[in-house]
C-alpha cells in the first residue's frame, strides 16, 4: 500500500524548493508555468493543513516525503 501524500510532480516541486529554487526557476526546470508551480505548492499546503511553504517543507521532511539530500 502506498502511503505517499505527494504526487510525483508535487514532490519534484518541493525538492527544488528545498534547494532554494524560485518559483520561476522551478517552472523553467520542470517545463511548466509559474502558476502551475504555485498551484502544486498550494495543493500541498492544503493537503497538510499548513500555512506557508516553510511549514509545508518542515512537515514533508518530518513525514519523510522529501529529503535534504
mmCIF file of the N, C-alpha and C atoms, coordinates in Angstrom:
data_MODEL
# 
_entry.id   MODEL 
# 
loop_
_atom_site.group_PDB 
_atom_site.id 
_atom_site.type_symbol 
_atom_site.label_atom_id 
_atom_site.label_alt_id 
_atom_site.label_comp_id 
_atom_site.label_asym_id 
_atom_site.label_entity_id 
_atom_site.label_seq_id 
_atom_site.pdbx_PDB_ins_code 
_atom_site.Cartn_x 
_atom_site.Cartn_y 
_atom_site.Cartn_z 
_atom_site.occupancy 
_atom_site.B_iso_or_equiv 
_atom_site.pdbx_formal_charge 
_atom_site.auth_seq_id 
_atom_site.auth_comp_id 
_atom_site.auth_asym_id 
_atom_site.auth_atom_id 
_atom_site.pdbx_PDB_model_num 
ATOM 1   N N  . UNK A 1 1  ? 0.833  -1.184 0.000   1.00 0.00 ? 1  UNK A N  1 
ATOM 2   C CA . UNK A 1 1  ? 0.000  0.000  0.000   1.00 0.00 ? 1  UNK A CA 1 
ATOM 3   C C  . UNK A 1 1  ? 0.878  1.248  0.000   1.00 0.00 ? 1  UNK A C  1 
ATOM 4   N N  . UNK A 1 2  ? 0.527  2.221  -0.820  1.00 0.00 ? 2  UNK A N  1 
ATOM 5   C CA . UNK A 1 2  ? 1.313  3.436  -0.952  1.00 0.00 ? 2  UNK A CA 1 
ATOM 6   C C  . UNK A 1 2  ? 0.727  4.527  -0.065  1.00 0.00 ? 2  UNK A C  1 
ATOM 7   N N  . UNK A 1 3  ? 1.496  4.956  0.929   1.00 0.00 ? 3  UNK A N  1 
ATOM 8   C CA . UNK A 1 3  ? 1.027  5.981  1.862   1.00 0.00 ? 3  UNK A CA 1 
ATOM 9   C C  . UNK A 1 3  ? 1.560  7.364  1.517   1.00 0.00 ? 3  UNK A C  1 
ATOM 10  N N  . UNK A 1 4  ? 2.049  7.533  0.296   1.00 0.00 ? 4  UNK A N  1 
ATOM 11  C CA . UNK A 1 4  ? 2.598  8.812  -0.112  1.00 0.00 ? 4  UNK A CA 1 
ATOM 12  C C  . UNK A 1 4  ? 1.509  9.873  -0.124  1.00 0.00 ? 4  UNK A C  1 
ATOM 13  N N  . UNK A 1 5  ? 1.874  11.060 0.323   1.00 0.00 ? 5  UNK A N  1 
ATOM 14  C CA . UNK A 1 5  ? 0.968  12.196 0.332   1.00 0.00 ? 5  UNK A CA 1 
ATOM 15  C C  . UNK A 1 5  ? 1.064  12.964 -0.984  1.00 0.00 ? 5  UNK A C  1 
ATOM 16  N N  . UNK A 1 6  ? 2.274  13.082 -1.501  1.00 0.00 ? 6  UNK A N  1 
ATOM 17  C CA . UNK A 1 6  ? 2.527  13.916 -2.672  1.00 0.00 ? 6  UNK A CA 1 
ATOM 18  C C  . UNK A 1 6  ? 2.435  13.143 -3.977  1.00 0.00 ? 6  UNK A C  1 
ATOM 19  N N  . UNK A 1 7  ? 2.017  13.864 -5.016  1.00 0.00 ? 7  UNK A N  1 
ATOM 20  C CA . UNK A 1 7  ? 2.144  13.316 -6.360  1.00 0.00 ? 7  UNK A CA 1 
ATOM 21  C C  . UNK A 1 7  ? 3.623  13.432 -6.738  1.00 0.00 ? 7  UNK A C  1 
ATOM 22  N N  . UNK A 1 8  ? 4.015  12.775 -7.797  1.00 0.00 ? 8  UNK A N  1 
ATOM 23  C CA . UNK A 1 8  ? 5.408  12.847 -8.257  1.00 0.00 ? 8  UNK A CA 1 
ATOM 24  C C  . UNK A 1 8  ? 5.783  14.297 -8.548  1.00 0.00 ? 8  UNK A C  1 
ATOM 25  N N  . UNK A 1 9  ? 4.904  15.030 -9.214  1.00 0.00 ? 9  UNK A N  1 
ATOM 26  C CA . UNK A 1 9  ? 5.192  16.415 -9.580  1.00 0.00 ? 9  UNK A CA 1 
ATOM 27  C C  . UNK A 1 9  ? 5.295  17.308 -8.339  1.00 0.00 ? 9  UNK A C  1 
ATOM 28  N N  . UNK A 1 10 ? 4.403  17.105 -7.383  1.00 0.00 ? 10 UNK A N  1 
ATOM 29  C CA . UNK A 1 10 ? 4.467  17.891 -6.143  1.00 0.00 ? 10 UNK A CA 1 
ATOM 30  C C  . UNK A 1 10 ? 5.788  17.625 -5.425  1.00 0.00 ? 10 UNK A C  1 
ATOM 31  N N  . UNK A 1 11 ? 6.211  16.384 -5.418  1.00 0.00 ? 11 UNK A N  1 
ATOM 32  C CA . UNK A 1 11 ? 7.484  16.036 -4.785  1.00 0.00 ? 11 UNK A CA 1 
ATOM 33  C C  . UNK A 1 11 ? 8.634  16.735 -5.504  1.00 0.00 ? 11 UNK A C  1 
ATOM 34  N N  . UNK A 1 12 ? 8.607  16.736 -6.834  1.00 0.00 ? 12 UNK A N  1 
ATOM 35  C CA . UNK A 1 12 ? 9.653  17.414 -7.602  1.00 0.00 ? 12 UNK A CA 1 
ATOM 36  C C  . UNK A 1 12 ? 9.703  18.896 -7.248  1.00 0.00 ? 12 UNK A C  1 
ATOM 37  N N  . UNK A 1 13 ? 8.538  19.531 -7.176  1.00 0.00 ? 13 UNK A N  1 
ATOM 38  C CA . UNK A 1 13 ? 8.470  20.958 -6.860  1.00 0.00 ? 13 UNK A CA 1 
ATOM 39  C C  . UNK A 1 13 ? 9.073  21.227 -5.484  1.00 0.00 ? 13 UNK A C  1 
ATOM 40  N N  . UNK A 1 14 ? 8.703  20.434 -4.493  1.00 0.00 ? 14 UNK A N  1 
ATOM 41  C CA . UNK A 1 14 ? 9.196  20.688 -3.137  1.00 0.00 ? 14 UNK A CA 1 
ATOM 42  C C  . UNK A 1 14 ? 10.661 20.327 -2.975  1.00 0.00 ? 14 UNK A C  1 
ATOM 43  N N  . UNK A 1 15 ? 11.137 19.337 -3.708  1.00 0.00 ? 15 UNK A N  1 
ATOM 44  C CA . UNK A 1 15 ? 12.570 19.033 -3.642  1.00 0.00 ? 15 UNK A CA 1 
ATOM 45  C C  . UNK A 1 15 ? 13.380 20.188 -4.215  1.00 0.00 ? 15 UNK A C  1 
ATOM 46  N N  . UNK A 1 16 ? 12.842 20.866 -5.225  1.00 0.00 ? 16 UNK A N  1 
ATOM 47  C CA . UNK A 1 16 ? 13.524 22.037 -5.777  1.00 0.00 ? 16 UNK A CA 1 
ATOM 48  C C  . UNK A 1 16 ? 13.401 23.238 -4.842  1.00 0.00 ? 16 UNK A C  1 
ATOM 49  N N  . UNK A 1 17 ? 12.274 23.370 -4.162  1.00 0.00 ? 17 UNK A N  1 
ATOM 50  C CA . UNK A 1 17 ? 12.124 24.438 -3.166  1.00 0.00 ? 17 UNK A CA 1 
ATOM 51  C C  . UNK A 1 17 ? 13.166 24.294 -2.063  1.00 0.00 ? 17 UNK A C  1 
ATOM 52  N N  . UNK A 1 18 ? 13.400 23.062 -1.626  1.00 0.00 ? 18 UNK A N  1 
ATOM 53  C CA . UNK A 1 18 ? 14.391 22.800 -0.581  1.00 0.00 ? 18 UNK A CA 1 
ATOM 54  C C  . UNK A 1 18 ? 15.785 23.227 -1.046  1.00 0.00 ? 18 UNK A C  1 
ATOM 55  N N  . UNK A 1 19 ? 16.012 23.169 -2.354  1.00 0.00 ? 19 UNK A N  1 
ATOM 56  C CA . UNK A 1 19 ? 17.302 23.596 -2.911  1.00 0.00 ? 19 UNK A CA 1 
ATOM 57  C C  . UNK A 1 19 ? 17.342 25.102 -3.145  1.00 0.00 ? 19 UNK A C  1 
ATOM 58  N N  . UNK A 1 20 ? 16.358 25.821 -2.582  1.00 0.00 ? 20 UNK A N  1 
ATOM 59  C CA . UNK A 1 20 ? 16.291 27.279 -2.644  1.00 0.00 ? 20 UNK A CA 1 
ATOM 60  C C  . UNK A 1 20 ? 16.043 27.812 -4.054  1.00 0.00 ? 20 UNK A C  1 
ATOM 61  N N  . UNK A 1 21 ? 15.327 27.035 -4.857  1.00 0.00 ? 21 UNK A N  1 
ATOM 62  C CA . UNK A 1 21 ? 14.961 27.486 -6.202  1.00 0.00 ? 21 UNK A CA 1 
ATOM 63  C C  . UNK A 1 21 ? 13.717 28.355 -6.120  1.00 0.00 ? 21 UNK A C  1 
ATOM 64  N N  . UNK A 1 22 ? 13.666 29.373 -6.971  1.00 0.00 ? 22 UNK A N  1 
ATOM 65  C CA . UNK A 1 22 ? 12.494 30.249 -7.032  1.00 0.00 ? 22 UNK A CA 1 
ATOM 66  C C  . UNK A 1 22 ? 11.381 29.574 -7.823  1.00 0.00 ? 22 UNK A C  1 
ATOM 67  N N  . UNK A 1 23 ? 10.192 30.147 -7.716  1.00 0.00 ? 23 UNK A N  1 
ATOM 68  C CA . UNK A 1 23 ? 9.060  29.633 -8.494  1.00 0.00 ? 23 UNK A CA 1 
ATOM 69  C C  . UNK A 1 23 ? 9.401  29.634 -9.980  1.00 0.00 ? 23 UNK A C  1 
ATOM 70  N N  . UNK A 1 24 ? 10.012 30.718 -10.441 1.00 0.00 ? 24 UNK A N  1 
ATOM 71  C CA . UNK A 1 24 ? 10.385 30.831 -11.858 1.00 0.00 ? 24 UNK A CA 1 
ATOM 72  C C  . UNK A 1 24 ? 11.418 29.773 -12.249 1.00 0.00 ? 24 UNK A C  1 
ATOM 73  N N  . UNK A 1 25 ? 12.412 29.569 -11.397 1.00 0.00 ? 25 UNK A N  1 
ATOM 74  C CA . UNK A 1 25 ? 13.440 28.560 -11.677 1.00 0.00 ? 25 UNK A CA 1 
ATOM 75  C C  . UNK A 1 25 ? 12.831 27.156 -11.715 1.00 0.00 ? 25 UNK A C  1 
ATOM 76  N N  . UNK A 1 26 ? 11.931 26.876 -10.792 1.00 0.00 ? 26 UNK A N  1 
ATOM 77  C CA . UNK A 1 26 ? 11.264 25.567 -10.766 1.00 0.00 ? 26 UNK A CA 1 
ATOM 78  C C  . UNK A 1 26 ? 10.449 25.374 -12.036 1.00 0.00 ? 26 UNK A C  1 
ATOM 79  N N  . UNK A 1 27 ? 9.694  26.400 -12.411 1.00 0.00 ? 27 UNK A N  1 
ATOM 80  C CA . UNK A 1 27 ? 8.873  26.327 -13.624 1.00 0.00 ? 27 UNK A CA 1 
ATOM 81  C C  . UNK A 1 27 ? 9.740  26.052 -14.848 1.00 0.00 ? 27 UNK A C  1 
ATOM 82  N N  . UNK A 1 28 ? 10.833 26.778 -14.976 1.00 0.00 ? 28 UNK A N  1 
ATOM 83  C CA . UNK A 1 28 ? 11.727 26.581 -16.126 1.00 0.00 ? 28 UNK A CA 1 
ATOM 84  C C  . UNK A 1 28 ? 12.347 25.192 -16.126 1.00 0.00 ? 28 UNK A C  1 
ATOM 85  N N  . UNK A 1 29 ? 12.785 24.744 -14.963 1.00 0.00 ? 29 UNK A N  1 
ATOM 86  C CA . UNK A 1 29 ? 13.427 23.435 -14.846 1.00 0.00 ? 29 UNK A CA 1 
ATOM 87  C C  . UNK A 1 29 ? 12.469 22.305 -15.206 1.00 0.00 ? 29 UNK A C  1 
ATOM 88  N N  . UNK A 1 30 ? 11.207 22.413 -14.744 1.00 0.00 ? 30 UNK A N  1 
ATOM 89  C CA . UNK A 1 30 ? 10.229 21.347 -14.979 1.00 0.00 ? 30 UNK A CA 1 
ATOM 90  C C  . UNK A 1 30 ? 9.438  21.529 -16.275 1.00 0.00 ? 30 UNK A C  1 
ATOM 91  N N  . UNK A 1 31 ? 9.599  22.675 -16.935 1.00 0.00 ? 31 UNK A N  1 
ATOM 92  C CA . UNK A 1 31 ? 8.891  22.920 -18.180 1.00 0.00 ? 31 UNK A CA 1 
ATOM 93  C C  . UNK A 1 31 ? 7.399  23.145 -17.978 1.00 0.00 ? 31 UNK A C  1 
ATOM 94  N N  . UNK A 1 32 ? 7.041  23.800 -16.865 1.00 0.00 ? 32 UNK A N  1 
ATOM 95  C CA . UNK A 1 32 ? 5.651  24.115 -16.571 1.00 0.00 ? 32 UNK A CA 1 
ATOM 96  C C  . UNK A 1 32 ? 5.570  25.609 -16.260 1.00 0.00 ? 32 UNK A C  1 
ATOM 97  N N  . UNK A 1 33 ? 4.363  26.139 -16.149 1.00 0.00 ? 33 UNK A N  1 
ATOM 98  C CA . UNK A 1 33 ? 4.200  27.566 -15.872 1.00 0.00 ? 33 UNK A CA 1 
ATOM 99  C C  . UNK A 1 33 ? 4.418  27.856 -14.387 1.00 0.00 ? 33 UNK A C  1 
ATOM 100 N N  . UNK A 1 34 ? 4.714  29.124 -14.092 1.00 0.00 ? 34 UNK A N  1 
ATOM 101 C CA . UNK A 1 34 ? 4.868  29.534 -12.702 1.00 0.00 ? 34 UNK A CA 1 
ATOM 102 C C  . UNK A 1 34 ? 3.552  29.345 -11.945 1.00 0.00 ? 34 UNK A C  1 
ATOM 103 N N  . UNK A 1 35 ? 2.439  29.579 -12.624 1.00 0.00 ? 35 UNK A N  1 
ATOM 104 C CA . UNK A 1 35 ? 1.129  29.389 -11.987 1.00 0.00 ? 35 UNK A CA 1 
ATOM 105 C C  . UNK A 1 35 ? 0.938  27.928 -11.592 1.00 0.00 ? 35 UNK A C  1 
ATOM 106 N N  . UNK A 1 36 ? 1.358  27.010 -12.435 1.00 0.00 ? 36 UNK A N  1 
ATOM 107 C CA . UNK A 1 36 ? 1.244  25.586 -12.119 1.00 0.00 ? 36 UNK A CA 1 
ATOM 108 C C  . UNK A 1 36 ? 2.108  25.237 -10.906 1.00 0.00 ? 36 UNK A C  1 
ATOM 109 N N  . UNK A 1 37 ? 3.295  25.809 -10.841 1.00 0.00 ? 37 UNK A N  1 
ATOM 110 C CA . UNK A 1 37 ? 4.162  25.589 -9.674  1.00 0.00 ? 37 UNK A CA 1 
ATOM 111 C C  . UNK A 1 37 ? 3.451  26.077 -8.415  1.00 0.00 ? 37 UNK A C  1 
ATOM 112 N N  . UNK A 1 38 ? 2.902  27.288 -8.472  1.00 0.00 ? 38 UNK A N  1 
ATOM 113 C CA . UNK A 1 38 ? 2.188  27.834 -7.310  1.00 0.00 ? 38 UNK A CA 1 
ATOM 114 C C  . UNK A 1 38 ? 0.982  26.969 -6.946  1.00 0.00 ? 38 UNK A C  1 
ATOM 115 N N  . UNK A 1 39 ? 0.296  26.433 -7.961  1.00 0.00 ? 39 UNK A N  1 
ATOM 116 C CA . UNK A 1 39 ? -0.844 25.547 -7.694  1.00 0.00 ? 39 UNK A CA 1 
ATOM 117 C C  . UNK A 1 39 ? -0.393 24.282 -6.964  1.00 0.00 ? 39 UNK A C  1 
ATOM 118 N N  . UNK A 1 40 ? 0.717  23.697 -7.393  1.00 0.00 ? 40 UNK A N  1 
ATOM 119 C CA . UNK A 1 40 ? 1.241  22.497 -6.728  1.00 0.00 ? 40 UNK A CA 1 
ATOM 120 C C  . UNK A 1 40 ? 1.575  22.807 -5.266  1.00 0.00 ? 40 UNK A C  1 
ATOM 121 N N  . UNK A 1 41 ? 2.217  23.954 -5.034  1.00 0.00 ? 41 UNK A N  1 
ATOM 122 C CA . UNK A 1 41 ? 2.588  24.343 -3.672  1.00 0.00 ? 41 UNK A CA 1 
ATOM 123 C C  . UNK A 1 41 ? 1.331  24.538 -2.826  1.00 0.00 ? 41 UNK A C  1 
ATOM 124 N N  . UNK A 1 42 ? 0.354  25.231 -3.391  1.00 0.00 ? 42 UNK A N  1 
ATOM 125 C CA . UNK A 1 42 ? -0.904 25.479 -2.690  1.00 0.00 ? 42 UNK A CA 1 
ATOM 126 C C  . UNK A 1 42 ? -1.628 24.176 -2.370  1.00 0.00 ? 42 UNK A C  1 
ATOM 127 N N  . UNK A 1 43 ? -1.667 23.256 -3.324  1.00 0.00 ? 43 UNK A N  1 
ATOM 128 C CA . UNK A 1 43 ? -2.327 21.964 -3.113  1.00 0.00 ? 43 UNK A CA 1 
ATOM 129 C C  . UNK A 1 43 ? -1.675 21.196 -1.972  1.00 0.00 ? 43 UNK A C  1 
ATOM 130 N N  . UNK A 1 44 ? -0.348 21.218 -1.926  1.00 0.00 ? 44 UNK A N  1 
ATOM 131 C CA . UNK A 1 44 ? 0.363  20.501 -0.866  1.00 0.00 ? 44 UNK A CA 1 
ATOM 132 C C  . UNK A 1 44 ? 0.089  21.149 0.489   1.00 0.00 ? 44 UNK A C  1 
ATOM 133 N N  . UNK A 1 45 ? 0.115  22.470 0.546   1.00 0.00 ? 45 UNK A N  1 
ATOM 134 C CA . UNK A 1 45 ? -0.163 23.154 1.809   1.00 0.00 ? 45 UNK A CA 1 
ATOM 135 C C  . UNK A 1 45 ? -1.565 22.808 2.294   1.00 0.00 ? 45 UNK A C  1 
ATOM 136 N N  . UNK A 1 46 ? -2.505 22.720 1.374   1.00 0.00 ? 46 UNK A N  1 
ATOM 137 C CA . UNK A 1 46 ? -3.876 22.359 1.730   1.00 0.00 ? 46 UNK A CA 1 
ATOM 138 C C  . UNK A 1 46 ? -3.946 20.918 2.242   1.00 0.00 ? 46 UNK A C  1 
ATOM 139 N N  . UNK A 1 47 ? -3.263 19.995 1.560   1.00 0.00 ? 47 UNK A N  1 
ATOM 140 C CA . UNK A 1 47 ? -3.237 18.590 1.988   1.00 0.00 ? 47 UNK A CA 1 
ATOM 141 C C  . UNK A 1 47 ? -2.702 18.459 3.414   1.00 0.00 ? 47 UNK A C  1 
ATOM 142 N N  . UNK A 1 48 ? -1.683 19.262 3.723   1.00 0.00 ? 48 UNK A N  1 
ATOM 143 C CA . UNK A 1 48 ? -1.014 19.167 5.015   1.00 0.00 ? 48 UNK A CA 1 
ATOM 144 C C  . UNK A 1 48 ? -1.691 20.019 6.088   1.00 0.00 ? 48 UNK A C  1 
ATOM 145 N N  . UNK A 1 49 ? -2.539 20.935 5.668   1.00 0.00 ? 49 UNK A N  1 
ATOM 146 C CA . UNK A 1 49 ? -3.192 21.822 6.621   1.00 0.00 ? 49 UNK A CA 1 
ATOM 147 C C  . UNK A 1 49 ? -2.238 22.828 7.236   1.00 0.00 ? 49 UNK A C  1 
ATOM 148 N N  . UNK A 1 50 ? -1.306 23.336 6.432   1.00 0.00 ? 50 UNK A N  1 
ATOM 149 C CA . UNK A 1 50 ? -0.325 24.302 6.920   1.00 0.00 ? 50 UNK A CA 1 
ATOM 150 C C  . UNK A 1 50 ? -0.477 25.627 6.175   1.00 0.00 ? 50 UNK A C  1 
ATOM 151 N N  . UNK A 1 51 ? 0.077  26.669 6.783   1.00 0.00 ? 51 UNK A N  1 
ATOM 152 C CA . UNK A 1 51 ? 0.058  27.999 6.186   1.00 0.00 ? 51 UNK A CA 1 
ATOM 153 C C  . UNK A 1 51 ? 1.474  28.398 5.814   1.00 0.00 ? 51 UNK A C  1 
ATOM 154 N N  . UNK A 1 52 ? 1.817  28.249 4.558   1.00 0.00 ? 52 UNK A N  1 
ATOM 155 C CA . UNK A 1 52 ? 3.127  28.686 4.105   1.00 0.00 ? 52 UNK A CA 1 
ATOM 156 C C  . UNK A 1 52 ? 4.024  27.558 3.640   1.00 0.00 ? 52 UNK A C  1 
ATOM 157 N N  . UNK A 1 53 ? 4.904  27.940 2.742   1.00 0.00 ? 53 UNK A N  1 
ATOM 158 C CA . UNK A 1 53 ? 5.847  26.977 2.145   1.00 0.00 ? 53 UNK A CA 1 
ATOM 159 C C  . UNK A 1 53 ? 6.788  26.395 3.183   1.00 0.00 ? 53 UNK A C  1 
ATOM 160 N N  . UNK A 1 54 ? 7.283  27.245 4.066   1.00 0.00 ? 54 UNK A N  1 
ATOM 161 C CA . UNK A 1 54 ? 8.251  26.773 5.064   1.00 0.00 ? 54 UNK A CA 1 
ATOM 162 C C  . UNK A 1 54 ? 7.631  25.705 5.958   1.00 0.00 ? 54 UNK A C  1 
ATOM 163 N N  . UNK A 1 55 ? 6.415  25.943 6.418   1.00 0.00 ? 55 UNK A N  1 
ATOM 164 C CA . UNK A 1 55 ? 5.730  24.939 7.241   1.00 0.00 ? 55 UNK A CA 1 
ATOM 165 C C  . UNK A 1 55 ? 5.526  23.651 6.460   1.00 0.00 ? 55 UNK A C  1 
ATOM 166 N N  . UNK A 1 56 ? 5.189  23.781 5.180   1.00 0.00 ? 56 UNK A N  1 
ATOM 167 C CA . UNK A 1 56 ? 4.987  22.595 4.343   1.00 0.00 ? 56 UNK A CA 1 
ATOM 168 C C  . UNK A 1 56 ? 6.279  21.801 4.225   1.00 0.00 ? 56 UNK A C  1 
ATOM 169 N N  . UNK A 1 57 ? 7.387  22.494 4.005   1.00 0.00 ? 57 UNK A N  1 
ATOM 170 C CA . UNK A 1 57 ? 8.687  21.820 3.885   1.00 0.00 ? 57 UNK A CA 1 
ATOM 171 C C  . UNK A 1 57 ? 9.021  21.079 5.177   1.00 0.00 ? 57 UNK A C  1 
ATOM 172 N N  . UNK A 1 58 ? 8.836  21.747 6.316   1.00 0.00 ? 58 UNK A N  1 
ATOM 173 C CA . UNK A 1 58 ? 9.134  21.115 7.608   1.00 0.00 ? 58 UNK A CA 1 
ATOM 174 C C  . UNK A 1 58 ? 8.294  19.855 7.783   1.00 0.00 ? 58 UNK A C  1 
ATOM 175 N N  . UNK A 1 59 ? 7.015  19.958 7.485   1.00 0.00 ? 59 UNK A N  1 
ATOM 176 C CA . UNK A 1 59 ? 6.117  18.806 7.658   1.00 0.00 ? 59 UNK A CA 1 
ATOM 177 C C  . UNK A 1 59 ? 6.474  17.675 6.691   1.00 0.00 ? 59 UNK A C  1 
ATOM 178 N N  . UNK A 1 60 ? 6.798  18.011 5.458   1.00 0.00 ? 60 UNK A N  1 
ATOM 179 C CA . UNK A 1 60 ? 7.167  16.982 4.472   1.00 0.00 ? 60 UNK A CA 1 
ATOM 180 C C  . UNK A 1 60 ? 8.464  16.288 4.863   1.00 0.00 ? 60 UNK A C  1 
ATOM 181 N N  . UNK A 1 61 ? 9.406  17.040 5.406   1.00 0.00 ? 61 UNK A N  1 
ATOM 182 C CA . UNK A 1 61 ? 10.649 16.430 5.901   1.00 0.00 ? 61 UNK A CA 1 
ATOM 183 C C  . UNK A 1 61 ? 10.343 15.488 7.059   1.00 0.00 ? 61 UNK A C  1 
ATOM 184 N N  . UNK A 1 62 ? 9.485  15.933 7.976   1.00 0.00 ? 62 UNK A N  1 
ATOM 185 C CA . UNK A 1 62 ? 9.118  15.119 9.137   1.00 0.00 ? 62 UNK A CA 1 
ATOM 186 C C  . UNK A 1 62 ? 8.450  13.817 8.713   1.00 0.00 ? 62 UNK A C  1 
ATOM 187 N N  . UNK A 1 63 ? 7.618  13.910 7.669   1.00 0.00 ? 63 UNK A N  1 
ATOM 188 C CA . UNK A 1 63 ? 6.884  12.738 7.193   1.00 0.00 ? 63 UNK A CA 1 
ATOM 189 C C  . UNK A 1 63 ? 7.721  11.842 6.267   1.00 0.00 ? 63 UNK A C  1 
ATOM 190 N N  . UNK A 1 64 ? 8.918  12.314 5.909   1.00 0.00 ? 64 UNK A N  1 
ATOM 191 C CA . UNK A 1 64 ? 9.779  11.546 5.010   1.00 0.00 ? 64 UNK A CA 1 
ATOM 192 C C  . UNK A 1 64 ? 9.356  11.610 3.559   1.00 0.00 ? 64 UNK A C  1 
ATOM 193 N N  . UNK A 1 65 ? 8.543  12.607 3.219   1.00 0.00 ? 65 UNK A N  1 
ATOM 194 C CA . UNK A 1 65 ? 8.074  12.752 1.830   1.00 0.00 ? 65 UNK A CA 1 
ATOM 195 C C  . UNK A 1 65 ? 9.147  13.363 0.932   1.00 0.00 ? 65 UNK A C  1 
ATOM 196 N N  . UNK A 1 66 ? 10.001 14.194 1.522   1.00 0.00 ? 66 UNK A N  1 
ATOM 197 C CA . UNK A 1 66 ? 11.129 14.789 0.807   1.00 0.00 ? 66 UNK A CA 1 
ATOM 198 C C  . UNK A 1 66 ? 12.344 14.661 1.700   1.00 0.00 ? 66 UNK A C  1 
ATOM 199 N N  . UNK A 1 67 ? 13.523 14.866 1.123   1.00 0.00 ? 67 UNK A N  1 
ATOM 200 C CA . UNK A 1 67 ? 14.745 14.811 1.914   1.00 0.00 ? 67 UNK A CA 1 
ATOM 201 C C  . UNK A 1 67 ? 15.620 15.998 1.562   1.00 0.00 ? 67 UNK A C  1 
ATOM 202 N N  . UNK A 1 68 ? 16.606 16.245 2.386   1.00 0.00 ? 68 UNK A N  1 
ATOM 203 C CA . UNK A 1 68 ? 17.533 17.345 2.142   1.00 0.00 ? 68 UNK A CA 1 
ATOM 204 C C  . UNK A 1 68 ? 18.719 16.916 1.293   1.00 0.00 ? 68 UNK A C  1 
ATOM 205 N N  . UNK A 1 69 ? 18.792 15.652 0.958   1.00 0.00 ? 69 UNK A N  1 
ATOM 206 C CA . UNK A 1 69 ? 19.924 15.143 0.172   1.00 0.00 ? 69 UNK A CA 1 
ATOM 207 C C  . UNK A 1 69 ? 19.563 14.957 -1.271  1.00 0.00 ? 69 UNK A C  1 
# 
